[in-house]
Amino acid sequence: MVLDKDGKKKHSRPTFSGQQIFALEKTFEQTKYLAGPERARLAYSLGMTESQVKVWFQNRRTKWRKRHAAEMASAKKKHDSETEKLKESSDNEEDDEYNKPLDPNSDDEKITRLLKKHK
């Protein structure tokens, strides 16, 4: 038991072995939530308390959600950037079309289309 500077009991953080973490991670890959009996079995098999397993899973889900949110934000940013590049490319093509001289032998469809676009 560890005491703080005032002589009160201080909780120490548990250190899990590599084997325990490996088993917890493997279980987390299969299911993000454990029911009571599953948690009890896992805790017993790893020599941990149910409370330790419960808190580990809570913390691991938080980490998983944050990572997932960051990946989604990154993917959205990449998608938005690619969409903007395509839009700029399309705008440049439209500008090129707009700046080309009209063919005197063409019909009025091109003129009508350009006028509608720039109203």
C-alpha positions in Angstrom: 0.0 0.0 0.0 1.2 3.5 -0.9 0.5 6.6 1.2 0.4 10.1 -0.1 2.1 13.1 1.7 -0.9 13.4 4.1 -0.7 9.8 5.1 -3.9 8.8 3.2 -4.1 5.7 1.1 -3.1 6.3 -2.5 -4.2 4.0 -5.3 -1.5 2.8 -7.6 -2.0 2.2 -11.2 -2.0 -1.5 -12.2 0.7 -2.7 -14.6 -0.5 -5.4 -17.0 1.8 -7.9 -18.5 2.3 -8.2 -22.3 0.3 -11.5 -22.2 -2.6 -9.8 -20.5 -2.7 -6.9 -22.9 -2.4 -9.3 -25.8 -5.4 -11.3 -24.6 -7.4 -8.1 -23.9 -6.6 -6.7 -27.4 -7.6 -10.0 -29.0 -10.9 -10.1 -27.1 -11.5 -6.4 -28.0 -11.0 -7.2 -31.7 -13.8 -9.7 -31.5 -16.2 -7.7 -29.3 -16.1 -4.1 -28.1 -18.4 -4.8 -25.1 -18.2 -7.7 -22.6 -21.2 -8.9 -20.6 -20.8 -9.8 -16.9 -20.1 -13.5 -17.3 -17.7 -12.9 -20.2 -15.9 -10.3 -18.2 -15.7 -12.5 -15.2 -14.2 -15.4 -17.2 -11.7 -13.2 -18.9 -10.7 -11.6 -15.6 -10.2 -15.0 -14.0 -8.2 -16.4 -16.9 -5.9 -13.4 -16.9 -5.5 -13.1 -13.1 -7.2 -9.7 -13.0 -10.2 -8.3 -11.3 -13.5 -7.7 -13.1 -13.2 -4.1 -12.4 -9.8 -3.9 -14.1 -11.1 -5.6 -17.2 -14.2 -3.4 -17.2 -12.1 -0.2 -17.0 -9.6 -1.5 -19.5 -12.4 -2.0 -22.0 -13.9 1.4 -21.3 -10.5 3.1 -21.9 -9.9 1.0 -25.0 -13.3 1.9 -26.5 -12.5 5.6 -25.9 -9.1 5.2 -27.7 -10.8 3.3 -30.5 -13.5 6.0 -31.0 -10.9 8.8 -31.0 -8.8 7.0 -33.6 -11.9 6.2 -35.7 -13.0 9.9 -35.5 -9.5 11.0 -36.5 -9.4 8.6 -39.5 -12.9 9.8 -40.6 -11.8 13.5 -40.4 -8.6 12.7 -42.3 -10.6 10.9 -45.0 -13.1 13.7 -45.2 -10.3 16.3 -45.6 -8.7 14.2 -48.3 -12.1 13.8 -50.1 -12.8 17.5 -49.9 -9.3 18.3 -51.2 -9.8 16.0 -54.2 -13.3 17.4 -54.8 -11.9 20.9 -54.8 -9.1 19.9 -57.3 -11.7 18.3 -59.6 -13.8 21.4 -59.4 -10.9 23.7 -60.1 -9.9 21.5 -63.0 -13.5 21.5 -64.3 -13.7 25.3 -63.9 -10.5 25.7 -65.9 -11.9 23.5 -68.7 -15.0 25.6 -68.7 -13.0 28.8 -68.8 -11.0 27.4 -71.7 -14.2 26.6 -73.5 -15.6 30.1 -72.8 -12.4 31.7 -74.1 -12.2 29.8 -77.4 -13.4 31.6 -80.4 -16.7 30.6 -81.7 -16.8 28.6 -84.9 -18.8 30.6 -87.5 -20.2 27.4 -88.9 -21.4 26.1 -85.5 -25.0 26.3 -84.4 -26.3 28.5 -81.7 -26.3 25.8 -79.1 -22.8 26.6 -77.7 -23.7 30.3 -77.4 -27.0 29.5 -75.7 -25.2 27.2 -73.2 -22.5 29.8 -72.4 -25.1 32.5 -71.9 -27.1 30.2 -69.5 -24.0 29.4 -67.5 -23.1 33.0 -67.0 -26.4 34.5 -66.1 
